[in-house]
Structure formats: C-alpha cells, structure tokens
Amino acid sequence: MGITVGRRTARGATAVEYALLISLMAAVIFGMVVLFGNGVVGLFTGTHDSIVSHTP
C-alpha cells in the first residue's frame, strides 16, 4: 500500500536509513560536547564556587 517506484514499493524508512539518522545525531551530539564541554564545566564550577563561598 506504498508508493510504487519502478518495480519496488516504498513503504517507509528501512533499518539502514534509521541507522544513518542515528549516527548523524550521535555525531552532532559528540560535536556539541567537544565544542561546549569546557564552557559548561566552567559554568558549573563557577556556580559551585559561588554557592560554597556564601555558605556559612
């Protein structure tokens, strides 16, 4: 009940397409962690130090 393309019927995404999509998402997430990882750690470290310095 899919779209006929030549002699085949396209019925949606295959496992290969899902694997490509997941690997692309993993690569983007990895890139974001590499780019912004140290900045986020510094942000949390600064917040922690600020809280600790104001705690009696």
N, CA, C and O atoms as CSV, one atom per row, in Angstrom:
chain,resi,resn,atom,element,x,y,z
A,1,MET,N,N,0.830,-1.190,0.000
A,1,MET,CA,C,0.000,0.000,0.000
A,1,MET,C,C,0.872,1.251,0.000
A,1,MET,O,O,0.429,2.318,0.424
A,2,GLY,N,N,2.112,1.121,-0.475
A,2,GLY,CA,C,3.013,2.260,-0.521
A,2,GLY,C,C,3.052,2.859,-1.904
A,2,GLY,O,O,2.250,2.514,-2.772
A,3,ILE,N,N,3.981,3.749,-2.098
A,3,ILE,CA,C,4.162,4.419,-3.378
A,3,ILE,C,C,4.998,3.517,-4.274
A,3,ILE,O,O,6.039,3.018,-3.846
A,4,THR,N,N,4.568,3.302,-5.489
A,4,THR,CA,C,5.306,2.452,-6.401
A,4,THR,C,C,6.398,3.257,-7.080
A,4,THR,O,O,6.137,4.283,-7.708
A,5,VAL,N,N,7.633,2.772,-6.943
A,5,VAL,CA,C,8.788,3.397,-7.564
A,5,VAL,C,C,9.424,2.336,-8.448
A,5,VAL,O,O,10.068,1.418,-7.939
A,6,GLY,N,N,9.258,2.442,-9.753
A,6,GLY,CA,C,9.758,1.401,-10.650
A,6,GLY,C,C,9.029,0.115,-10.366
A,6,GLY,O,O,7.803,0.057,-10.461
A,7,ARG,N,N,9.770,-0.923,-10.018
A,7,ARG,CA,C,9.158,-2.208,-9.686
A,7,ARG,C,C,9.036,-2.412,-8.176
A,7,ARG,O,O,8.406,-3.367,-7.722
A,8,ARG,N,N,9.642,-1.507,-7.401
A,8,ARG,CA,C,9.602,-1.636,-5.948
A,8,ARG,C,C,8.482,-0.785,-5.356
A,8,ARG,O,O,7.945,0.102,-6.019
A,9,THR,N,N,8.150,-1.057,-4.143
A,9,THR,CA,C,7.185,-0.252,-3.407
A,9,THR,C,C,7.896,0.369,-2.220
A,9,THR,O,O,8.484,-0.344,-1.406
A,10,ALA,N,N,7.850,1.696,-2.110
A,10,ALA,CA,C,8.472,2.393,-0.990
A,10,ALA,C,C,7.489,2.413,0.169
A,10,ALA,O,O,6.429,3.034,0.083
A,11,ARG,N,N,7.840,1.736,1.250
A,11,ARG,CA,C,6.929,1.635,2.386
A,11,ARG,C,C,7.430,2.369,3.613
A,11,ARG,O,O,6.930,2.129,4.712
A,12,GLY,N,N,8.375,3.234,3.466
A,12,GLY,CA,C,8.889,3.954,4.630
A,12,GLY,C,C,10.368,3.709,4.810
A,12,GLY,O,O,11.029,3.134,3.945
A,13,ALA,N,N,10.871,4.145,5.926
A,13,ALA,CA,C,12.300,4.068,6.193
A,13,ALA,C,C,12.722,2.637,6.506
A,13,ALA,O,O,12.001,1.889,7.166
A,14,THR,N,N,13.894,2.278,6.024
A,14,THR,CA,C,14.449,0.964,6.321
A,14,THR,C,C,15.395,1.073,7.506
A,14,THR,O,O,15.664,2.164,8.008
A,15,ALA,N,N,15.890,-0.068,7.941
A,15,ALA,CA,C,16.824,-0.089,9.076
A,15,ALA,C,C,18.095,0.686,8.746
A,15,ALA,O,O,18.673,1.326,9.624
A,16,VAL,N,N,18.532,0.634,7.496
A,16,VAL,CA,C,19.740,1.359,7.100
A,16,VAL,C,C,19.518,2.860,7.232
A,16,VAL,O,O,20.397,3.573,7.716
A,17,GLU,N,N,18.372,3.342,6.816
A,17,GLU,CA,C,18.078,4.764,6.932
A,17,GLU,C,C,18.004,5.195,8.386
A,17,GLU,O,O,18.485,6.271,8.740
A,18,TYR,N,N,17.409,4.369,9.226
A,18,TYR,CA,C,17.367,4.683,10.660
A,18,TYR,C,C,18.775,4.688,11.251
A,18,TYR,O,O,19.089,5.545,12.076
A,19,ALA,N,N,19.622,3.752,10.848
A,19,ALA,CA,C,20.995,3.709,11.340
A,19,ALA,C,C,21.757,4.961,10.918
A,19,ALA,O,O,22.515,5.513,11.715
A,20,LEU,N,N,21.572,5.413,9.697
A,20,LEU,CA,C,22.220,6.640,9.237
A,20,LEU,C,C,21.743,7.850,10.029
A,20,LEU,O,O,22.543,8.713,10.390
A,21,LEU,N,N,20.458,7.914,10.297
A,21,LEU,CA,C,19.896,9.018,11.061
A,21,LEU,C,C,20.448,9.032,12.493
A,21,LEU,O,O,20.811,10.087,13.013
A,22,ILE,N,N,20.507,7.878,13.111
A,22,ILE,CA,C,21.022,7.789,14.479
A,22,ILE,C,C,22.499,8.135,14.521
A,22,ILE,O,O,22.948,8.811,15.447
A,23,SER,N,N,23.267,7.679,13.529
A,23,SER,CA,C,24.693,8.001,13.524
A,23,SER,C,C,24.918,9.491,13.292
A,23,SER,O,O,25.853,10.060,13.855
A,24,LEU,N,N,24.093,10.130,12.485
A,24,LEU,CA,C,24.198,11.576,12.289
A,24,LEU,C,C,23.889,12.318,13.585
A,24,LEU,O,O,24.581,13.274,13.937
A,25,MET,N,N,22.863,11.885,14.285
A,25,MET,CA,C,22.514,12.518,15.560
A,25,MET,C,C,23.639,12.334,16.576
A,25,MET,O,O,23.949,13.259,17.327
A,26,ALA,N,N,24.253,11.152,16.608
A,26,ALA,CA,C,25.359,10.908,17.535
A,26,ALA,C,C,26.551,11.799,17.201
A,26,ALA,O,O,27.214,12.312,18.103
A,27,ALA,N,N,26.827,11.985,15.916
A,27,ALA,CA,C,27.941,12.846,15.510
A,27,ALA,C,C,27.684,14.295,15.913
A,27,ALA,O,O,28.607,14.985,16.346
A,28,VAL,N,N,26.458,14.761,15.778
A,28,VAL,CA,C,26.116,16.131,16.172
A,28,VAL,C,C,26.253,16.302,17.681
A,28,VAL,O,O,26.797,17.305,18.143
A,29,ILE,N,N,25.770,15.344,18.444
A,29,ILE,CA,C,25.876,15.417,19.903
A,29,ILE,C,C,27.341,15.400,20.325
A,29,ILE,O,O,27.736,16.165,21.205
A,30,PHE,N,N,28.151,14.542,19.711
A,30,PHE,CA,C,29.574,14.481,20.023
A,30,PHE,C,C,30.245,15.820,19.725
A,30,PHE,O,O,31.048,16.311,20.519
A,31,GLY,N,N,29.915,16.400,18.589
A,31,GLY,CA,C,30.481,17.697,18.238
A,31,GLY,C,C,30.103,18.788,19.221
A,31,GLY,O,O,30.931,19.632,19.563
A,32,MET,N,N,28.870,18.777,19.674
A,32,MET,CA,C,28.430,19.778,20.643
A,32,MET,C,C,29.174,19.612,21.974
A,32,MET,O,O,29.556,20.603,22.597
A,33,VAL,N,N,29.377,18.380,22.403
A,33,VAL,CA,C,30.100,18.135,23.644
A,33,VAL,C,C,31.543,18.612,23.513
A,33,VAL,O,O,32.084,19.214,24.441
A,34,VAL,N,N,32.164,18.347,22.372
A,34,VAL,CA,C,33.542,18.780,22.167
A,34,VAL,C,C,33.633,20.304,22.158
A,34,VAL,O,O,34.545,20.874,22.755
A,35,LEU,N,N,32.696,20.960,21.487
A,35,LEU,CA,C,32.741,22.415,21.374
A,35,LEU,C,C,32.396,23.134,22.674
A,35,LEU,O,O,33.047,24.114,23.037
A,36,PHE,N,N,31.379,22.651,23.369
A,36,PHE,CA,C,30.862,23.376,24.527
A,36,PHE,C,C,31.148,22.714,25.865
A,36,PHE,O,O,30.727,23.232,26.900
A,37,GLY,N,N,31.845,21.595,25.880
A,37,GLY,CA,C,32.082,20.845,27.112
A,37,GLY,C,C,32.807,21.645,28.166
A,37,GLY,O,O,32.354,21.711,29.309
A,38,ASN,N,N,33.933,22.261,27.809
A,38,ASN,CA,C,34.713,23.014,28.793
A,38,ASN,C,C,33.960,24.234,29.298
A,38,ASN,O,O,34.074,24.580,30.473
A,39,GLY,N,N,33.203,24.885,28.449
A,39,GLY,CA,C,32.418,26.041,28.879
A,39,GLY,C,C,31.356,25.668,29.893
A,39,GLY,O,O,31.120,26.403,30.852
A,40,VAL,N,N,30.718,24.536,29.687
A,40,VAL,CA,C,29.682,24.089,30.626
A,40,VAL,C,C,30.310,23.692,31.949
A,40,VAL,O,O,29.762,23.998,33.008
A,41,VAL,N,N,31.448,23.015,31.908
A,41,VAL,CA,C,32.137,22.640,33.145
A,41,VAL,C,C,32.530,23.901,33.914
A,41,VAL,O,O,32.367,23.964,35.133
A,42,GLY,N,N,33.051,24.908,33.199
A,42,GLY,CA,C,33.413,26.165,33.853
A,42,GLY,C,C,32.213,26.857,34.469
A,42,GLY,O,O,32.315,27.437,35.550
A,43,LEU,N,N,31.087,26.801,33.797
A,43,LEU,CA,C,29.860,27.412,34.311
A,43,LEU,C,C,29.433,26.751,35.617
A,43,LEU,O,O,29.115,27.435,36.590
A,44,PHE,N,N,29.428,25.419,35.638
A,44,PHE,CA,C,29.037,24.716,36.852
A,44,PHE,C,C,30.068,24.900,37.965
A,44,PHE,O,O,29.702,24.992,39.137
A,45,THR,N,N,31.329,24.954,37.613
A,45,THR,CA,C,32.369,25.171,38.625
A,45,THR,C,C,32.222,26.553,39.250
A,45,THR,O,O,32.326,26.702,40.467
A,46,GLY,N,N,31.983,27.560,38.420
A,46,GLY,CA,C,31.774,28.910,38.940
A,46,GLY,C,C,30.553,29.002,39.828
A,46,GLY,O,O,30.584,29.677,40.856
A,47,THR,N,N,29.487,28.339,39.450
A,47,THR,CA,C,28.268,28.334,40.263
A,47,THR,C,C,28.527,27.643,41.599
A,47,THR,O,O,28.112,28.133,42.650
A,48,HIS,N,N,29.208,26.516,41.552
A,48,HIS,CA,C,29.518,25.788,42.783
A,48,HIS,C,C,30.387,26.638,43.711
A,48,HIS,O,O,30.117,26.720,44.909
A,49,ASP,N,N,31.412,27.260,43.172
A,49,ASP,CA,C,32.297,28.089,43.990
A,49,ASP,C,C,31.548,29.261,44.617
A,49,ASP,O,O,31.814,29.635,45.759
A,50,SER,N,N,30.611,29.840,43.864
A,50,SER,CA,C,29.824,30.954,44.377
A,50,SER,C,C,28.929,30.504,45.530
A,50,SER,O,O,28.792,31.210,46.529
A,51,ILE,N,N,28.328,29.339,45.388
A,51,ILE,CA,C,27.460,28.814,46.456
A,51,ILE,C,C,28.270,28.486,47.691
A,51,ILE,O,O,27.866,28.802,48.810
A,52,VAL,N,N,29.410,27.854,47.491
A,52,VAL,CA,C,30.251,27.456,48.631
A,52,VAL,C,C,30.782,28.694,49.369
A,52,VAL,O,O,30.856,28.691,50.597
A,53,SER,N,N,31.146,29.736,48.641
A,53,SER,CA,C,31.695,30.912,49.302
A,53,SER,C,C,30.640,31.680,50.101
A,53,SER,O,O,30.994,32.450,50.994
A,54,HIS,N,N,29.367,31.490,49.802
A,54,HIS,CA,C,28.307,32.181,50.541
A,54,HIS,C,C,27.670,31.310,51.603
A,54,HIS,O,O,26.741,31.750,52.280
A,55,THR,N,N,28.145,30.086,51.765
A,55,THR,CA,C,27.614,29.181,52.771
A,55,THR,C,C,28.380,29.396,54.081
A,55,THR,O,O,29.610,29.372,54.094
A,56,PRO,N,N,27.637,29.608,55.196
A,56,PRO,CA,C,28.330,29.835,56.494
A,56,PRO,C,C,29.057,28.618,56.996
A,56,PRO,O,O,29.674,28.663,58.060
